Amino acid sequence: LAENARARVGILKEVNPGGRIYVWSDMFDPHHNAHAGYYLVNGDLAGSWEGLDQGVIVACWYFERRAESMRFFAERGHPVLIAGYYDGVPGAGVRQIGEWLGAVPKGAELRGVMYTTWENRYGDLEGFAERAWGTK
């Protein structure tokens, strides 16, 4: 996976040298899926993060391990994006965004927060934005 990521990042930089590259954190995060024994992976995903250069922005989304994940990527020099809303329990993302923001490690480059829906659920968007921006 590291070799594949390194190649893809290289292609993207060649095609658009000034572009920003974002990746979902899970397959590059040792606190999430980047380890031995993950699902049907033949082999070990440990070290997959080595394929991401420091300019790659990592979208962290595993709430339960938010602090460890963001710290891991920040210590490697990656900017982080909080992808702190999901479709699971209505309202949970609204309640959790404050906890996400509180877990950003000192010195981390936070690029923002993202409302993430795979089911076109936008009923919580306003509340999420208000909490993320600190207006509620």
Secondary structure, DSSP 4 states (H G I P E B T S, - for coil): -HHHHHHHHHHHHHH-TT---EEESGGG-TTTT-SBT-TT-SSB-TTGGGGS-TT-EEEE--GGGHHHHHHHHHHTT--EEEEEE-SSSTTHHHHHHHHHHHTPPTT--EEEEEE--SS---TTHHHHHHHHTT--
